[in-house]
Amino acid sequence: MQFKGFRMTFLRFLITPLIAGALLLTMGSLYSVPAFGANHNAQTAEPKKPAFEYVCPMHADVKSKTPAKCPKCKMKLEKRRIKEPEAQPPNQ
């Protein structure tokens, strides 16, 4: 009779920490930060150039990053997409 009670107590003290440890290991991975790939935003860390610029239709030398009026002729600047330079292959 005492052996049966001892065995149940032993199993309870053995199984309870094992189940708690397994739960902590599985639930801990949901809240953790990945150990690798943390620098996947390296390209977005640099400030991007605006995709558009504002240019005077009469004076091509007047450019702005925000909508405004041309200081020379007082016309409203028009929105224009900035062309990205194409990458040229290196000469071998």
DONU-966438 format. One record per atom (N, C-alpha, C, O): x, y, z; residue number from 1; residue in one letter. Coordinates in nm, 2 decimals. Layout:
N
<xx = X | yy = Y | zz = Z | n = NUM | res = a>
...
end
This chain:
92
<xx = 0.08 | yy = -0.12 | zz = 0.00 | n = 1 | res = m>
<xx = 0.00 | yy = 0.00 | zz = 0.00 | n = 1 | res = m>
<xx = 0.09 | yy = 0.13 | zz = 0.00 | n = 1 | res = m>
<xx = 0.06 | yy = 0.22 | zz = -0.07 | n = 1 | res = m>
<xx = 0.19 | yy = 0.13 | zz = 0.08 | n = 2 | res = q>
<xx = 0.27 | yy = 0.25 | zz = 0.08 | n = 2 | res = q>
<xx = 0.35 | yy = 0.26 | zz = -0.05 | n = 2 | res = q>
<xx = 0.38 | yy = 0.37 | zz = -0.09 | n = 2 | res = q>
<xx = 0.38 | yy = 0.15 | zz = -0.11 | n = 3 | res = f>
<xx = 0.46 | yy = 0.16 | zz = -0.23 | n = 3 | res = f>
<xx = 0.38 | yy = 0.22 | zz = -0.34 | n = 3 | res = f>
<xx = 0.43 | yy = 0.30 | zz = -0.42 | n = 3 | res = f>
<xx = 0.25 | yy = 0.20 | zz = -0.35 | n = 4 | res = k>
<xx = 0.16 | yy = 0.26 | zz = -0.45 | n = 4 | res = k>
<xx = 0.15 | yy = 0.41 | zz = -0.43 | n = 4 | res = k>
<xx = 0.16 | yy = 0.48 | zz = -0.52 | n = 4 | res = k>
<xx = 0.14 | yy = 0.46 | zz = -0.31 | n = 5 | res = g>
<xx = 0.14 | yy = 0.60 | zz = -0.28 | n = 5 | res = g>
<xx = 0.27 | yy = 0.67 | zz = -0.31 | n = 5 | res = g>
<xx = 0.27 | yy = 0.78 | zz = -0.36 | n = 5 | res = g>
<xx = 0.38 | yy = 0.60 | zz = -0.28 | n = 6 | res = f>
<xx = 0.51 | yy = 0.65 | zz = -0.31 | n = 6 | res = f>
<xx = 0.53 | yy = 0.67 | zz = -0.46 | n = 6 | res = f>
<xx = 0.59 | yy = 0.76 | zz = -0.51 | n = 6 | res = f>
<xx = 0.48 | yy = 0.57 | zz = -0.53 | n = 7 | res = r>
<xx = 0.50 | yy = 0.57 | zz = -0.67 | n = 7 | res = r>
<xx = 0.42 | yy = 0.68 | zz = -0.74 | n = 7 | res = r>
<xx = 0.47 | yy = 0.74 | zz = -0.83 | n = 7 | res = r>
<xx = 0.30 | yy = 0.70 | zz = -0.69 | n = 8 | res = m>
<xx = 0.22 | yy = 0.81 | zz = -0.75 | n = 8 | res = m>
<xx = 0.28 | yy = 0.95 | zz = -0.71 | n = 8 | res = m>
<xx = 0.28 | yy = 1.04 | zz = -0.80 | n = 8 | res = m>
<xx = 0.33 | yy = 0.97 | zz = -0.59 | n = 9 | res = t>
<xx = 0.40 | yy = 1.09 | zz = -0.56 | n = 9 | res = t>
<xx = 0.52 | yy = 1.11 | zz = -0.64 | n = 9 | res = t>
<xx = 0.55 | yy = 1.22 | zz = -0.69 | n = 9 | res = t>
<xx = 0.60 | yy = 1.01 | zz = -0.66 | n = 10 | res = f>
<xx = 0.72 | yy = 1.01 | zz = -0.74 | n = 10 | res = f>
<xx = 0.68 | yy = 1.05 | zz = -0.89 | n = 10 | res = f>
<xx = 0.75 | yy = 1.14 | zz = -0.95 | n = 10 | res = f>
<xx = 0.58 | yy = 0.99 | zz = -0.94 | n = 11 | res = l>
<xx = 0.54 | yy = 1.02 | zz = -1.08 | n = 11 | res = l>
<xx = 0.49 | yy = 1.16 | zz = -1.09 | n = 11 | res = l>
<xx = 0.52 | yy = 1.23 | zz = -1.19 | n = 11 | res = l>
<xx = 0.42 | yy = 1.21 | zz = -0.99 | n = 12 | res = r>
<xx = 0.37 | yy = 1.34 | zz = -1.00 | n = 12 | res = r>
<xx = 0.48 | yy = 1.44 | zz = -1.00 | n = 12 | res = r>
<xx = 0.48 | yy = 1.54 | zz = -1.07 | n = 12 | res = r>
<xx = 0.58 | yy = 1.42 | zz = -0.91 | n = 13 | res = f>
<xx = 0.70 | yy = 1.51 | zz = -0.91 | n = 13 | res = f>
<xx = 0.79 | yy = 1.50 | zz = -1.03 | n = 13 | res = f>
<xx = 0.86 | yy = 1.59 | zz = -1.06 | n = 13 | res = f>
<xx = 0.78 | yy = 1.39 | zz = -1.10 | n = 14 | res = l>
<xx = 0.86 | yy = 1.37 | zz = -1.22 | n = 14 | res = l>
<xx = 0.79 | yy = 1.42 | zz = -1.34 | n = 14 | res = l>
<xx = 0.85 | yy = 1.49 | zz = -1.42 | n = 14 | res = l>
<xx = 0.66 | yy = 1.40 | zz = -1.35 | n = 15 | res = i>
<xx = 0.59 | yy = 1.43 | zz = -1.48 | n = 15 | res = i>
<xx = 0.55 | yy = 1.58 | zz = -1.48 | n = 15 | res = i>
<xx = 0.56 | yy = 1.65 | zz = -1.58 | n = 15 | res = i>
<xx = 0.52 | yy = 1.64 | zz = -1.36 | n = 16 | res = t>
<xx = 0.48 | yy = 1.78 | zz = -1.36 | n = 16 | res = t>
<xx = 0.59 | yy = 1.88 | zz = -1.41 | n = 16 | res = t>
<xx = 0.56 | yy = 1.96 | zz = -1.50 | n = 16 | res = t>
<xx = 0.71 | yy = 1.87 | zz = -1.37 | n = 17 | res = p>
<xx = 0.82 | yy = 1.95 | zz = -1.43 | n = 17 | res = p>
<xx = 0.84 | yy = 1.92 | zz = -1.57 | n = 17 | res = p>
<xx = 0.88 | yy = 2.02 | zz = -1.65 | n = 17 | res = p>
<xx = 0.83 | yy = 1.80 | zz = -1.62 | n = 18 | res = l>
<xx = 0.85 | yy = 1.77 | zz = -1.76 | n = 18 | res = l>
<xx = 0.75 | yy = 1.83 | zz = -1.84 | n = 18 | res = l>
<xx = 0.78 | yy = 1.89 | zz = -1.95 | n = 18 | res = l>
<xx = 0.62 | yy = 1.83 | zz = -1.80 | n = 19 | res = i>
<xx = 0.52 | yy = 1.89 | zz = -1.88 | n = 19 | res = i>
<xx = 0.53 | yy = 2.04 | zz = -1.88 | n = 19 | res = i>
<xx = 0.51 | yy = 2.11 | zz = -1.98 | n = 19 | res = i>
<xx = 0.57 | yy = 2.10 | zz = -1.76 | n = 20 | res = a>
<xx = 0.58 | yy = 2.24 | zz = -1.75 | n = 20 | res = a>
<xx = 0.70 | yy = 2.29 | zz = -1.84 | n = 20 | res = a>
<xx = 0.69 | yy = 2.39 | zz = -1.91 | n = 20 | res = a>
<xx = 0.81 | yy = 2.21 | zz = -1.84 | n = 21 | res = g>
<xx = 0.93 | yy = 2.24 | zz = -1.93 | n = 21 | res = g>
<xx = 0.89 | yy = 2.24 | zz = -2.07 | n = 21 | res = g>
<xx = 0.93 | yy = 2.32 | zz = -2.15 | n = 21 | res = g>
<xx = 0.82 | yy = 2.13 | zz = -2.11 | n = 22 | res = a>
<xx = 0.78 | yy = 2.12 | zz = -2.25 | n = 22 | res = a>
<xx = 0.69 | yy = 2.24 | zz = -2.29 | n = 22 | res = a>
<xx = 0.70 | yy = 2.29 | zz = -2.40 | n = 22 | res = a>
<xx = 0.60 | yy = 2.28 | zz = -2.21 | n = 23 | res = l>
<xx = 0.51 | yy = 2.39 | zz = -2.24 | n = 23 | res = l>
<xx = 0.59 | yy = 2.52 | zz = -2.25 | n = 23 | res = l>
<xx = 0.57 | yy = 2.60 | zz = -2.34 | n = 23 | res = l>
<xx = 0.68 | yy = 2.54 | zz = -2.16 | n = 24 | res = l>
<xx = 0.77 | yy = 2.66 | zz = -2.17 | n = 24 | res = l>
<xx = 0.85 | yy = 2.66 | zz = -2.30 | n = 24 | res = l>
<xx = 0.87 | yy = 2.77 | zz = -2.36 | n = 24 | res = l>
<xx = 0.90 | yy = 2.55 | zz = -2.34 | n = 25 | res = l>
<xx = 0.99 | yy = 2.54 | zz = -2.46 | n = 25 | res = l>
<xx = 0.90 | yy = 2.57 | zz = -2.58 | n = 25 | res = l>
<xx = 0.95 | yy = 2.65 | zz = -2.67 | n = 25 | res = l>
<xx = 0.78 | yy = 2.52 | zz = -2.59 | n = 26 | res = t>
<xx = 0.70 | yy = 2.55 | zz = -2.71 | n = 26 | res = t>
<xx = 0.64 | yy = 2.69 | zz = -2.70 | n = 26 | res = t>
<xx = 0.63 | yy = 2.75 | zz = -2.81 | n = 26 | res = t>
<xx = 0.60 | yy = 2.74 | zz = -2.59 | n = 27 | res = m>
<xx = 0.54 | yy = 2.87 | zz = -2.58 | n = 27 | res = m>
<xx = 0.65 | yy = 2.98 | zz = -2.59 | n = 27 | res = m>
<xx = 0.62 | yy = 3.09 | zz = -2.64 | n = 27 | res = m>
<xx = 0.77 | yy = 2.95 | zz = -2.54 | n = 28 | res = g>
<xx = 0.87 | yy = 3.05 | zz = -2.55 | n = 28 | res = g>
<xx = 0.92 | yy = 3.08 | zz = -2.69 | n = 28 | res = g>
<xx = 0.96 | yy = 3.19 | zz = -2.71 | n = 28 | res = g>
<xx = 0.90 | yy = 2.99 | zz = -2.78 | n = 29 | res = s>
<xx = 0.94 | yy = 3.02 | zz = -2.92 | n = 29 | res = s>
<xx = 0.85 | yy = 3.11 | zz = -2.99 | n = 29 | res = s>
<xx = 0.88 | yy = 3.18 | zz = -3.08 | n = 29 | res = s>
<xx = 0.73 | yy = 3.12 | zz = -2.94 | n = 30 | res = l>
<xx = 0.63 | yy = 3.22 | zz = -2.99 | n = 30 | res = l>
<xx = 0.66 | yy = 3.36 | zz = -2.97 | n = 30 | res = l>
<xx = 0.63 | yy = 3.45 | zz = -3.04 | n = 30 | res = l>
<xx = 0.73 | yy = 3.38 | zz = -2.85 | n = 31 | res = y>
<xx = 0.76 | yy = 3.52 | zz = -2.81 | n = 31 | res = y>
<xx = 0.90 | yy = 3.56 | zz = -2.83 | n = 31 | res = y>
<xx = 0.94 | yy = 3.67 | zz = -2.80 | n = 31 | res = y>
<xx = 0.99 | yy = 3.47 | zz = -2.88 | n = 32 | res = s>
<xx = 1.13 | yy = 3.50 | zz = -2.89 | n = 32 | res = s>
<xx = 1.16 | yy = 3.57 | zz = -3.02 | n = 32 | res = s>
<xx = 1.09 | yy = 3.57 | zz = -3.12 | n = 32 | res = s>
<xx = 1.28 | yy = 3.64 | zz = -3.02 | n = 33 | res = v>
<xx = 1.33 | yy = 3.71 | zz = -3.14 | n = 33 | res = v>
<xx = 1.41 | yy = 3.60 | zz = -3.22 | n = 33 | res = v>
<xx = 1.49 | yy = 3.53 | zz = -3.15 | n = 33 | res = v>
<xx = 1.40 | yy = 3.60 | zz = -3.35 | n = 34 | res = p>
<xx = 1.48 | yy = 3.50 | zz = -3.42 | n = 34 | res = p>
<xx = 1.63 | yy = 3.52 | zz = -3.40 | n = 34 | res = p>
<xx = 1.68 | yy = 3.64 | zz = -3.41 | n = 34 | res = p>
<xx = 1.71 | yy = 3.42 | zz = -3.38 | n = 35 | res = a>
<xx = 1.85 | yy = 3.43 | zz = -3.36 | n = 35 | res = a>
<xx = 1.92 | yy = 3.47 | zz = -3.49 | n = 35 | res = a>
<xx = 2.03 | yy = 3.53 | zz = -3.48 | n = 35 | res = a>
<xx = 1.87 | yy = 3.42 | zz = -3.60 | n = 36 | res = f>
<xx = 1.94 | yy = 3.45 | zz = -3.73 | n = 36 | res = f>
<xx = 1.84 | yy = 3.53 | zz = -3.82 | n = 36 | res = f>
<xx = 1.72 | yy = 3.52 | zz = -3.80 | n = 36 | res = f>
<xx = 1.90 | yy = 3.60 | zz = -3.91 | n = 37 | res = g>
<xx = 1.81 | yy = 3.68 | zz = -4.00 | n = 37 | res = g>
<xx = 1.76 | yy = 3.81 | zz = -3.94 | n = 37 | res = g>
<xx = 1.67 | yy = 3.87 | zz = -3.99 | n = 37 | res = g>
<xx = 1.83 | yy = 3.85 | zz = -3.83 | n = 38 | res = a>
<xx = 1.78 | yy = 3.97 | zz = -3.76 | n = 38 | res = a>
<xx = 1.82 | yy = 4.09 | zz = -3.85 | n = 38 | res = a>
<xx = 1.76 | yy = 4.20 | zz = -3.83 | n = 38 | res = a>
<xx = 1.91 | yy = 4.08 | zz = -3.94 | n = 39 | res = n>
<xx = 1.96 | yy = 4.20 | zz = -4.02 | n = 39 | res = n>
<xx = 1.89 | yy = 4.19 | zz = -4.16 | n = 39 | res = n>
<xx = 1.95 | yy = 4.24 | zz = -4.25 | n = 39 | res = n>
<xx = 1.77 | yy = 4.14 | zz = -4.17 | n = 40 | res = h>
<xx = 1.70 | yy = 4.13 | zz = -4.30 | n = 40 | res = h>
<xx = 1.65 | yy = 4.27 | zz = -4.35 | n = 40 | res = h>
<xx = 1.62 | yy = 4.28 | zz = -4.46 | n = 40 | res = h>
<xx = 1.65 | yy = 4.37 | zz = -4.26 | n = 41 | res = n>
<xx = 1.61 | yy = 4.50 | zz = -4.30 | n = 41 | res = n>
<xx = 1.73 | yy = 4.59 | zz = -4.33 | n = 41 | res = n>
<xx = 1.72 | yy = 4.71 | zz = -4.32 | n = 41 | res = n>
<xx = 1.84 | yy = 4.54 | zz = -4.37 | n = 42 | res = a>
<xx = 1.96 | yy = 4.62 | zz = -4.39 | n = 42 | res = a>
<xx = 1.94 | yy = 4.71 | zz = -4.51 | n = 42 | res = a>
<xx = 1.99 | yy = 4.82 | zz = -4.51 | n = 42 | res = a>
<xx = 1.86 | yy = 4.67 | zz = -4.61 | n = 43 | res = q>
<xx = 1.84 | yy = 4.76 | zz = -4.73 | n = 43 | res = q>
<xx = 1.74 | yy = 4.87 | zz = -4.69 | n = 43 | res = q>
<xx = 1.75 | yy = 4.98 | zz = -4.75 | n = 43 | res = q>
<xx = 1.65 | yy = 4.84 | zz = -4.61 | n = 44 | res = t>
<xx = 1.55 | yy = 4.94 | zz = -4.57 | n = 44 | res = t>
<xx = 1.60 | yy = 5.04 | zz = -4.47 | n = 44 | res = t>
<xx = 1.54 | yy = 5.14 | zz = -4.44 | n = 44 | res = t>
<xx = 1.72 | yy = 5.01 | zz = -4.41 | n = 45 | res = a>
<xx = 1.77 | yy = 5.10 | zz = -4.31 | n = 45 | res = a>
<xx = 1.82 | yy = 5.23 | zz = -4.37 | n = 45 | res = a>
<xx = 1.82 | yy = 5.34 | zz = -4.31 | n = 45 | res = a>
<xx = 1.86 | yy = 5.23 | zz = -4.50 | n = 46 | res = e>
<xx = 1.90 | yy = 5.35 | zz = -4.57 | n = 46 | res = e>
<xx = 1.78 | yy = 5.43 | zz = -4.61 | n = 46 | res = e>
<xx = 1.68 | yy = 5.37 | zz = -4.65 | n = 46 | res = e>
<xx = 1.78 | yy = 5.56 | zz = -4.60 | n = 47 | res = p>
<xx = 1.67 | yy = 5.64 | zz = -4.64 | n = 47 | res = p>
<xx = 1.65 | yy = 5.63 | zz = -4.79 | n = 47 | res = p>
<xx = 1.75 | yy = 5.65 | zz = -4.86 | n = 47 | res = p>
<xx = 1.53 | yy = 5.60 | zz = -4.83 | n = 48 | res = k>
<xx = 1.50 | yy = 5.59 | zz = -4.98 | n = 48 | res = k>
<xx = 1.48 | yy = 5.73 | zz = -5.03 | n = 48 | res = k>
<xx = 1.43 | yy = 5.82 | zz = -4.97 | n = 48 | res = k>
<xx = 1.52 | yy = 5.75 | zz = -5.16 | n = 49 | res = k>
<xx = 1.49 | yy = 5.88 | zz = -5.23 | n = 49 | res = k>
<xx = 1.35 | yy = 5.88 | zz = -5.26 | n = 49 | res = k>
<xx = 1.29 | yy = 5.77 | zz = -5.29 | n = 49 | res = k>
<xx = 1.29 | yy = 6.00 | zz = -5.27 | n = 50 | res = p>
<xx = 1.15 | yy = 6.00 | zz = -5.31 | n = 50 | res = p>
<xx = 1.13 | yy = 5.95 | zz = -5.45 | n = 50 | res = p>
<xx = 1.22 | yy = 5.98 | zz = -5.54 | n = 50 | res = p>
<xx = 1.03 | yy = 5.89 | zz = -5.48 | n = 51 | res = a>
<xx = 1.00 | yy = 5.83 | zz = -5.62 | n = 51 | res = a>
<xx = 0.96 | yy = 5.94 | zz = -5.71 | n = 51 | res = a>
<xx = 0.96 | yy = 5.92 | zz = -5.83 | n = 51 | res = a>
<xx = 0.92 | yy = 6.06 | zz = -5.66 | n = 52 | res = f>
<xx = 0.87 | yy = 6.17 | zz = -5.74 | n = 52 | res = f>
<xx = 0.94 | yy = 6.30 | zz = -5.71 | n = 52 | res = f>
<xx = 0.99 | yy = 6.31 | zz = -5.60 | n = 52 | res = f>
<xx = 0.95 | yy = 6.38 | zz = -5.80 | n = 53 | res = e>
<xx = 1.00 | yy = 6.52 | zz = -5.78 | n = 53 | res = e>
<xx = 0.91 | yy = 6.62 | zz = -5.85 | n = 53 | res = e>
<xx = 0.83 | yy = 6.58 | zz = -5.94 | n = 53 | res = e>
<xx = 0.91 | yy = 6.74 | zz = -5.82 | n = 54 | res = y>
<xx = 0.83 | yy = 6.84 | zz = -5.88 | n = 54 | res = y>
<xx = 0.91 | yy = 6.94 | zz = -5.96 | n = 54 | res = y>
<xx = 1.01 | yy = 6.99 | zz = -5.91 | n = 54 | res = y>
<xx = 0.87 | yy = 6.96 | zz = -6.08 | n = 55 | res = v>
<xx = 0.95 | yy = 7.03 | zz = -6.18 | n = 55 | res = v>
<xx = 0.86 | yy = 7.14 | zz = -6.24 | n = 55 | res = v>
<xx = 0.75 | yy = 7.12 | zz = -6.27 | n = 55 | res = v>
<xx = 0.92 | yy = 7.25 | zz = -6.27 | n = 56 | res = c>
<xx = 0.85 | yy = 7.36 | zz = -6.34 | n = 56 | res = c>
<xx = 0.84 | yy = 7.32 | zz = -6.49 | n = 56 | res = c>
<xx = 0.94 | yy = 7.28 | zz = -6.55 | n = 56 | res = c>
<xx = 0.72 | yy = 7.34 | zz = -6.55 | n = 57 | res = p>
<xx = 0.71 | yy = 7.31 | zz = -6.69 | n = 57 | res = p>
<xx = 0.78 | yy = 7.41 | zz = -6.78 | n = 57 | res = p>
<xx = 0.82 | yy = 7.37 | zz = -6.89 | n = 57 | res = p>
<xx = 0.81 | yy = 7.53 | zz = -6.73 | n = 58 | res = m>
<xx = 0.88 | yy = 7.63 | zz = -6.81 | n = 58 | res = m>
<xx = 1.03 | yy = 7.63 | zz = -6.78 | n = 58 | res = m>
<xx = 1.11 | yy = 7.66 | zz = -6.87 | n = 58 | res = m>
<xx = 1.07 | yy = 7.59 | zz = -6.66 | n = 59 | res = h>
<xx = 1.21 | yy = 7.60 | zz = -6.62 | n = 59 | res = h>
<xx = 1.25 | yy = 7.46 | zz = -6.57 | n = 59 | res = h>
<xx = 1.22 | yy = 7.43 | zz = -6.45 | n = 59 | res = h>
<xx = 1.32 | yy = 7.39 | zz = -6.65 | n = 60 | res = a>
<xx = 1.36 | yy = 7.25 | zz = -6.61 | n = 60 | res = a>
<xx = 1.46 | yy = 7.25 | zz = -6.50 | n = 60 | res = a>
<xx = 1.48 | yy = 7.14 | zz = -6.43 | n = 60 | res = a>
<xx = 1.53 | yy = 7.36 | zz = -6.47 | n = 61 | res = d>
<xx = 1.63 | yy = 7.36 | zz = -6.37 | n = 61 | res = d>
<xx = 1.57 | yy = 7.38 | zz = -6.23 | n = 61 | res = d>
<xx = 1.63 | yy = 7.36 | zz = -6.13 | n = 61 | res = d>
<xx = 1.44 | yy = 7.42 | zz = -6.22 | n = 62 | res = v>
<xx = 1.37 | yy = 7.44 | zz = -6.10 | n = 62 | res = v>
<xx = 1.31 | yy = 7.31 | zz = -6.06 | n = 62 | res = v>
<xx = 1.21 | yy = 7.26 | zz = -6.12 | n = 62 | res = v>
<xx = 1.36 | yy = 7.25 | zz = -5.95 | n = 63 | res = k>
<xx = 1.31 | yy = 7.12 | zz = -5.90 | n = 63 | res = k>
<xx = 1.28 | yy = 7.13 | zz = -5.75 | n = 63 | res = k>
<xx = 1.34 | yy = 7.21 | zz = -5.68 | n = 63 | res = k>
<xx = 1.19 | yy = 7.05 | zz = -5.70 | n = 64 | res = s>
<xx = 1.16 | yy = 7.05 | zz = -5.56 | n = 64 | res = s>
<xx = 1.11 | yy = 6.91 | zz = -5.52 | n = 64 | res = s>
<xx = 1.06 | yy = 6.83 | zz = -5.60 | n = 64 | res = s>
<xx = 1.13 | yy = 6.87 | zz = -5.39 | n = 65 | res = k>
<xx = 1.08 | yy = 6.75 | zz = -5.34 | n = 65 | res = k>
<xx = 0.94 | yy = 6.76 | zz = -5.29 | n = 65 | res = k>
<xx = 0.87 | yy = 6.65 | zz = -5.28 | n = 65 | res = k>
<xx = 0.89 | yy = 6.88 | zz = -5.27 | n = 66 | res = t>
<xx = 0.75 | yy = 6.90 | zz = -5.23 | n = 66 | res = t>
<xx = 0.68 | yy = 6.99 | zz = -5.33 | n = 66 | res = t>
<xx = 0.74 | yy = 7.06 | zz = -5.41 | n = 66 | res = t>
<xx = 0.54 | yy = 6.98 | zz = -5.33 | n = 67 | res = p>
<xx = 0.47 | yy = 7.06 | zz = -5.43 | n = 67 | res = p>
<xx = 0.49 | yy = 7.21 | zz = -5.39 | n = 67 | res = p>
<xx = 0.48 | yy = 7.25 | zz = -5.27 | n = 67 | res = p>
<xx = 0.51 | yy = 7.29 | zz = -5.49 | n = 68 | res = a>
<xx = 0.54 | yy = 7.44 | zz = -5.46 | n = 68 | res = a>
<xx = 0.51 | yy = 7.51 | zz = -5.59 | n = 68 | res = a>
<xx = 0.46 | yy = 7.46 | zz = -5.69 | n = 68 | res = a>
<xx = 0.55 | yy = 7.64 | zz = -5.59 | n = 69 | res = k>
<xx = 0.54 | yy = 7.72 | zz = -5.71 | n = 69 | res = k>
<xx = 0.68 | yy = 7.76 | zz = -5.75 | n = 69 | res = k>
<xx = 0.77 | yy = 7.77 | zz = -5.67 | n = 69 | res = k>
<xx = 0.70 | yy = 7.78 | zz = -5.88 | n = 70 | res = c>
<xx = 0.83 | yy = 7.81 | zz = -5.94 | n = 70 | res = c>
<xx = 0.86 | yy = 7.96 | zz = -5.89 | n = 70 | res = c>
<xx = 0.78 | yy = 8.05 | zz = -5.90 | n = 70 | res = c>
<xx = 0.98 | yy = 7.98 | zz = -5.84 | n = 71 | res = p>
<xx = 1.02 | yy = 8.11 | zz = -5.80 | n = 71 | res = p>
<xx = 1.04 | yy = 8.21 | zz = -5.91 | n = 71 | res = p>
<xx = 1.04 | yy = 8.33 | zz = -5.89 | n = 71 | res = p>
<xx = 1.06 | yy = 8.16 | zz = -6.03 | n = 72 | res = k>
<xx = 1.08 | yy = 8.24 | zz = -6.15 | n = 72 | res = k>
<xx = 0.95 | yy = 8.29 | zz = -6.21 | n = 72 | res = k>
<xx = 0.93 | yy = 8.41 | zz = -6.24 | n = 72 | res = k>
<xx = 0.86 | yy = 8.19 | zz = -6.24 | n = 73 | res = c>
<xx = 0.74 | yy = 8.23 | zz = -6.31 | n = 73 | res = c>
<xx = 0.61 | yy = 8.21 | zz = -6.23 | n = 73 | res = c>
<xx = 0.50 | yy = 8.24 | zz = -6.28 | n = 73 | res = c>
<xx = 0.62 | yy = 8.16 | zz = -6.11 | n = 74 | res = k>
<xx = 0.51 | yy = 8.15 | zz = -6.02 | n = 74 | res = k>
<xx = 0.41 | yy = 8.04 | zz = -6.06 | n = 74 | res = k>
<xx = 0.30 | yy = 8.04 | zz = -6.02 | n = 74 | res = k>
<xx = 0.45 | yy = 7.95 | zz = -6.16 | n = 75 | res = m>
<xx = 0.36 | yy = 7.84 | zz = -6.20 | n = 75 | res = m>
<xx = 0.37 | yy = 7.73 | zz = -6.10 | n = 75 | res = m>
<xx = 0.47 | yy = 7.71 | zz = -6.03 | n = 75 | res = m>
<xx = 0.27 | yy = 7.65 | zz = -6.10 | n = 76 | res = k>
<xx = 0.26 | yy = 7.53 | zz = -6.01 | n = 76 | res = k>
<xx = 0.36 | yy = 7.43 | zz = -6.06 | n = 76 | res = k>
<xx = 0.36 | yy = 7.40 | zz = -6.18 | n = 76 | res = k>
<xx = 0.44 | yy = 7.37 | zz = -5.98 | n = 77 | res = l>
<xx = 0.53 | yy = 7.26 | zz = -6.02 | n = 77 | res = l>
<xx = 0.46 | yy = 7.14 | zz = -6.05 | n = 77 | res = l>
<xx = 0.36 | yy = 7.10 | zz = -5.98 | n = 77 | res = l>
<xx = 0.50 | yy = 7.06 | zz = -6.15 | n = 78 | res = e>
<xx = 0.43 | yy = 6.94 | zz = -6.19 | n = 78 | res = e>
<xx = 0.51 | yy = 6.82 | zz = -6.14 | n = 78 | res = e>
<xx = 0.63 | yy = 6.82 | zz = -6.13 | n = 78 | res = e>
<xx = 0.43 | yy = 6.72 | zz = -6.10 | n = 79 | res = k>
<xx = 0.49 | yy = 6.60 | zz = -6.04 | n = 79 | res = k>
<xx = 0.54 | yy = 6.51 | zz = -6.15 | n = 79 | res = k>
<xx = 0.48 | yy = 6.49 | zz = -6.26 | n = 79 | res = k>
<xx = 0.67 | yy = 6.46 | zz = -6.13 | n = 80 | res = r>
<xx = 0.73 | yy = 6.38 | zz = -6.23 | n = 80 | res = r>
<xx = 0.81 | yy = 6.27 | zz = -6.16 | n = 80 | res = r>
<xx = 0.87 | yy = 6.29 | zz = -6.06 | n = 80 | res = r>
<xx = 0.80 | yy = 6.15 | zz = -6.22 | n = 81 | res = r>
<xx = 0.87 | yy = 6.03 | zz = -6.16 | n = 81 | res = r>
<xx = 1.02 | yy = 6.04 | zz = -6.18 | n = 81 | res = r>
<xx = 1.06 | yy = 6.08 | zz = -6.29 | n = 81 | res = r>
<xx = 1.09 | yy = 6.01 | zz = -6.08 | n = 82 | res = i>
<xx = 1.24 | yy = 6.01 | zz = -6.09 | n = 82 | res = i>
<xx = 1.28 | yy = 5.88 | zz = -6.15 | n = 82 | res = i>
<xx = 1.24 | yy = 5.78 | zz = -6.11 | n = 82 | res = i>
<xx = 1.36 | yy = 5.89 | zz = -6.26 | n = 83 | res = k>
<xx = 1.42 | yy = 5.78 | zz = -6.32 | n = 83 | res = k>
<xx = 1.54 | yy = 5.73 | zz = -6.25 | n = 83 | res = k>
<xx = 1.63 | yy = 5.80 | zz = -6.22 | n = 83 | res = k>
<xx = 1.53 | yy = 5.60 | zz = -6.21 | n = 84 | res = e>
<xx = 1.65 | yy = 5.54 | zz = -6.14 | n = 84 | res = e>
<xx = 1.75 | yy = 5.50 | zz = -6.25 | n = 84 | res = e>
<xx = 1.72 | yy = 5.45 | zz = -6.35 | n = 84 | res = e>
<xx = 1.88 | yy = 5.53 | zz = -6.21 | n = 85 | res = p>
<xx = 1.99 | yy = 5.49 | zz = -6.31 | n = 85 | res = p>
<xx = 2.00 | yy = 5.34 | zz = -6.32 | n = 85 | res = p>
<xx = 1.99 | yy = 5.27 | zz = -6.22 | n = 85 | res = p>
<xx = 2.01 | yy = 5.30 | zz = -6.45 | n = 86 | res = e>
<xx = 2.02 | yy = 5.15 | zz = -6.47 | n = 86 | res = e>
<xx = 2.16 | yy = 5.11 | zz = -6.43 | n = 86 | res = e>
<xx = 2.26 | yy = 5.17 | zz = -6.46 | n = 86 | res = e>
<xx = 2.17 | yy = 4.99 | zz = -6.37 | n = 87 | res = a>
<xx = 2.30 | yy = 4.93 | zz = -6.34 | n = 87 | res = a>
<xx = 2.37 | yy = 4.88 | zz = -6.46 | n = 87 | res = a>
<xx = 2.31 | yy = 4.80 | zz = -6.54 | n = 87 | res = a>
<xx = 2.49 | yy = 4.93 | zz = -6.48 | n = 88 | res = q>
<xx = 2.57 | yy = 4.88 | zz = -6.60 | n = 88 | res = q>
<xx = 2.66 | yy = 4.77 | zz = -6.55 | n = 88 | res = q>
<xx = 2.72 | yy = 4.77 | zz = -6.45 | n = 88 | res = q>
<xx = 2.67 | yy = 4.66 | zz = -6.64 | n = 89 | res = p>
<xx = 2.75 | yy = 4.55 | zz = -6.60 | n = 89 | res = p>
<xx = 2.90 | yy = 4.59 | zz = -6.61 | n = 89 | res = p>
<xx = 2.94 | yy = 4.67 | zz = -6.69 | n = 89 | res = p>
<xx = 2.98 | yy = 4.54 | zz = -6.52 | n = 90 | res = p>
<xx = 3.12 | yy = 4.58 | zz = -6.51 | n = 90 | res = p>
<xx = 3.20 | yy = 4.53 | zz = -6.64 | n = 90 | res = p>
<xx = 3.17 | yy = 4.42 | zz = -6.69 | n = 90 | res = p>
<xx = 3.29 | yy = 4.61 | zz = -6.69 | n = 91 | res = n>
<xx = 3.37 | yy = 4.57 | zz = -6.81 | n = 91 | res = n>
<xx = 3.47 | yy = 4.47 | zz = -6.77 | n = 91 | res = n>
<xx = 3.54 | yy = 4.49 | zz = -6.66 | n = 91 | res = n>
<xx = 3.49 | yy = 4.37 | zz = -6.84 | n = 92 | res = q>
<xx = 3.59 | yy = 4.27 | zz = -6.81 | n = 92 | res = q>
<xx = 3.70 | yy = 4.27 | zz = -6.91 | n = 92 | res = q>
<xx = 3.79 | yy = 4.19 | zz = -6.90 | n = 92 | res = q>
end
